[in-house]
Amino acid sequence: MNTTPTLEGHGMRLIPLERAHLSALTKTHDASTWQWMSESGATPDLLAAFIDRGLAQAESGNAQVWTSTLLEPDGSARVVGCTRLADWNQHHRTGEIGWTWIAPDLRGTGANARVKLLQLRHCFETLKLRRVALKTHHNNLRSQRAMEKIGATFEGVFRNHMIMPDGTSRDTHWFSIIDREWPTVEALLLDRIAREPLHTR
C-alpha cells in the first residue's frame, strides 16, 4: 500500500507522485538530468516507465515517492522535479533517498536543499529511521560535493555496481546520515537555506 504523505515547508511542497503528473514532469528535465542516473526518463515513454517503477515500489510498501513542487507567491504550486525514499526497511529502520532531480532553472538555488530537509526531517522525525543512505555515480562530482556539504558521511565505493543506460559501467559512491547526526545535518541545511533564497535565475 502506498503510504507517501505530503511534505511542506520553506516554500516547497512534496506531493505523492501520480501518473497524472507525467505531462508536468516532462517540462522539468533536460538531457543533463539523466547523465548520471542509473535509469533514464529522457523521453515521455521512458519517463512514464520511471514513474510506474516508482509507484510500484511505493505500492509494495518499501518506498515513498514524491513530485516536488515550488510554492509560488500567488498560492499556486509549480511542478519542478521528482524524488524518492526507497529501500525502506521498517524493521531495521533504514532507507535511501535518491532518484532526485530538480528543474534546470532551479539548479544553484536553495530548492534541492529544501527538498532534502523535508525528506530527512520526515525520515528521522516521523519514520524514526536510524540510517538514510545516498548514492551517486563516480563521475558526479557535483552530487558528491553536495552530499558532503550537508554533512553526509562518505562510506566507500561499490566498484562495477551498475550498468548505465548507455552501456557504460558505474562505480557507486555511497554516503549516509545516521540518527545521531541528524541535528547537525538539519542545522547545516537550515543555514544553507537561509543563505540561498528560493528563486529562479
Number of C-alpha atoms within 10 A of each C-alpha: 11 16 14 20 14 13 17 18 12 19 16 22 22 24 18 22 24 14 12 10 15 17 13 13 22 18 13 19 19 14 10 10 17 16 17 17 19 15 17 18 20 18 12 13 11 13 18 20 16 17 24 15 12 23 21 15 21 23 16 13 17 18 24 24 29 25 24 29 22 23 18 11 8 6 8 10 15 15 23 23 25 26 23 23 26 22 17 22 14 13 7 10 15 20 22 21 23 18 20 18 20 20 20 17 13 18 14 14 17 20 26 22 21 22 26 18 22 20 20 21 17 15 24 21 12 9 14 14 21 17 19 24 21 21 22 23 22 18 14 14 11 9 17 20 11 13 20 13 14 20 19 22 17 17 12 11 16 14 12 11 13 15 13 16 14 10 8 9 15 20 16 19 21 20 21 20 22 16 15 11 15 21 12 12 21 18 14 17 20 17 11 16 19 12 11 14 13 21 13 13 9
